[in-house]
């Protein structure tokens, strides 16, 4: 398993020695992300989660480390492999899902949209600044009525002279109150279009969503678009139809596949450590058969998810990864991480619901992770369509 020991807990040796399976480039990125997460995020994360605080000052540090848009070639981006990017997601999410989410929204969604579909002028304007963490982006697709049916979006883009007027509302948009640019998706007479909208544009309003019991150390928002006027140069010229935002969502889903493996690893490490140190009936609980059976099941789920991530990373690096395979990864690995986290909580007993341990925080965050970028049900229907040839979405 990982070579890391957090807050005094010992690392656990996994069956497959996952870190050793990474190629050199990916292992170097993994170690950089591990060091960053342990030194810059971990010391404050319980306090930040409790206080609903996002440490904006870390954005520039993430940029300096090369994590933002790291899979993109050129424009100040690192051009790292997909496997390396996955390993970074794993290490960030091992501490908290909110920070992997930040890297995903910035790099896999907003930056990827501009890199894939933007004009050269848009790429030159935004990507270097975003890669360095000097500018923040958001990806405005989901709407208040629901995120699973983007084809039913009600946000509109209407031609007005040599520009466009955007009207509508978006919900659960990560980073919107922090963002300098929003990639806004809207329906028009010409189909679904994407726009790079500076958030200072008149009529653009973002509000942080309060009352969250999950992802409390990160920022998700409502957006209102009221007669937002943008020039033709704001339109992403290569984006037309839902295939464009979906391709960006697949980039983010890929990061989730890896990220939740970090959560499973952390929860397993915590549970193993507790099994060695907590004594009942005169013996460590790790001596009892039921506890060992739980730990063995947790290890199985972690190892399977980790190996699946590695396999999908190799496919993505080879250019052969498809959307159904990403659905397998997202559906399986999030389920596995949730199962490991819940089992870890039982081994911790009543103390498992306290902030002395990270497990309950991870459980809460995973409830968001299982919902965004495609719910369990949506990914199950993607796979059901592949198996039967029948689409059950309508």
Secondary structure as UniProt FT lines:
FT   TURN            7..8
FT   HELIX           18..21
FT   HELIX           24..36
FT   HELIX           37..41
FT   HELIX           42..44
FT   HELIX           45..51
FT   TURN            56..57
FT   HELIX           58..65
FT   TURN            68..71
FT   STRAND          73..74
FT   TURN            75..76
FT   STRAND          77..78
FT   HELIX           82..95
FT   HELIX           97..103
FT   HELIX           104..111
FT   HELIX           112..117
FT   HELIX           120..131
FT   TURN            132..133
FT   STRAND          137..140
FT   TURN            144..145
FT   HELIX           150..152
FT   STRAND          156..160
FT   TURN            161..162
FT   STRAND          163..174
FT   TURN            175..178
FT   STRAND          181..188
FT   TURN            189..190
FT   STRAND          191..198
FT   TURN            199..200
FT   TURN            202..203
FT   STRAND          204..208
FT   TURN            216..217
FT   STRAND          220..231
FT   HELIX           232..234
FT   STRAND          235..240
FT   HELIX           242..277
FT   STRAND          279..280
FT   TURN            281..282
FT   STRAND          283..284
FT   HELIX           285..287
FT   HELIX           289..318
FT   HELIX           323..348
FT   HELIX           349..353
FT   TURN            355..356
FT   HELIX           359..369
FT   TURN            370..373
FT   HELIX           376..388
//
